[in-house]
Amino acid sequence: MSVNDRVLINQMIEERRNSRAVPLTFDAGFERFASEHALHGFGLSEEEVEAGVIGGANDGGIDSAYVFLGGRLLHEDSDIIQDPSAASKVDNGTQLTLWLVQAKTSPAFSETALDKVASTCKNLLDMEVDEAAVAVLYAADLLARFKLFRNALKRLLTRHPTVLIKFSYVTRGEAGEVHPKVQAKAKILETQFSNVFAISTGEVEFLGPAELWKRASTLPSYTLELPYRESITHGTSHIALVALGEYIDFLSEETGTIKSHIFDWNVRDYQGNVEVNREITASLQNPEAPEFWWLNNGITIVCSQATSVGKRLSLSDVQIVNGLQTSYTLHETLKELYLSDPADPVFERLVQVRILKTEDQAARDAVIRATNRQTSVPVASLRATDDIQRQIESYFFEHGWFYDRRKNFYRNQGKPTDRIVSIPLLAQSVMAIALGQPDNARARPSSLLKRNTDYDRIFSDKTQLSVYLWLAKAQRHVDEFLQSNGDPMSRSQYTNLHFHLAMLGAVDIVGHVFNKPEKLNNAAREEVFPSSGRLGSLWGSLQELFRAFQNEREWGPDRTAKSADFVAYLTDNLGYGTLRRK
């Protein structure tokens, strides 16, 4: 069986890497495949998986690294990092996770890999680490991931978090036949992780082809059953009263984690320890409180089919579009009790669930907007349902590209990954290329659309749809050039400069700096993109000026890449002029 699993996994990786315009090496494809499926339950997008890949030399035995807070992926511009007051909104005891992946195409698991990870983590989990000293030992991307984890932990100390440090070791060997010495080293590494902090636990898992195949062949299920106690049916839609225990079952994976993928269309993330969620928790913990469904607005589910048989609803294409706060708070507050004592009286209390059957995307968007107008939600948070977003999606689709305004929607349909463009990536491309601010695009990978003023500039109805498609293609064209470039490149170099190169390519076509998307109308209409030769010349100049600016200012690469001063220095020295910013 293991031989067949290995063949199937190899075939999946080959198909994926060859579907790209610039195929990855098999080892690089295996690393990304391993990372995606080690973190199978998190529903990460292609871009999020890619962002965690270390790659290149000096990786310390770690091929990818990710930091999660309460199951949500953290970025360098996440609120908990940028806003000192954000920690007060996090629930006490929320789990902070550092997840490390090592992926080797070797046919067995080795002690050496575990030893390298142990040494790396001993150095980089030191809260007083000398960053200058370790900078000569490890890749910048690896240092950045560990720094993100340490900074998040410092911010969260007053919230008494729990810490999980997990290492997924992936090879093409048999996970059920790991040598006893390797297993012993894994136990030692788990102990090391558990002893790093008083609040930490450590886990090591071995994943071989059988485990990878099981995860890779299991798509997230959007067809679920929901038992109910009472219901009212009108037409094909329902209002049901559901017992809390059965609702927690509905929300939970086999592992006990929440099914995050059924919240993909919700307009905002879990808000943590805010007042409304504290009130929900208090009512659950008070046996004398009124019926739960009297106090709570309930849950809204949209689906494409809803069939009721024997007080069980079978729902297809499930998405919870309102009630994320209630759902997550119920799950966080009661999941441990439900595992230990499912007969506790609290699980007989009821929550109201509205089940709305429609396959009309516009109708679904209207439901999302209407049900979220009842609470304070910034207008920009509703961006996935805006007319401009649906227009962009439709225009892309007509031209063989896929605008993923619903996270992983097209990926789950098996569309080519290099033709899928997410809202965050398109927003960064518009900011970098059309608005002339690659520094802003680089500095704010996850927060670029949080301010309504930025959202309105980026997604303006004055910008032609053809320009949005051109921008997506241009950024992909630049990224493919960098991936196929003969010169070795670190992940951090790519992250810091690929938006700058895309801007330079557009400026070179127009002939001067600009900050208005309409300047690209002609390029979009005529499908003009910078040639590989011209990109090669611009890339050489960009690297040279990047080094020169760092030397002049005595700045590091990250600070330089996020600087408006560097953008002005770059375009001025290349003879394109300097753009004044408001």
Order of alpha helices (4+ residues) and beta strands (2+ residues): alpha-alpha-alpha-beta-beta-alpha-beta-alpha-alpha-alpha-beta-alpha-beta-alpha-beta-beta-beta-alpha-alpha-alpha-beta-beta-beta-beta-alpha-beta-alpha-alpha-beta-beta-alpha-alpha-alpha-alpha-alpha-alpha-alpha-alpha-alpha
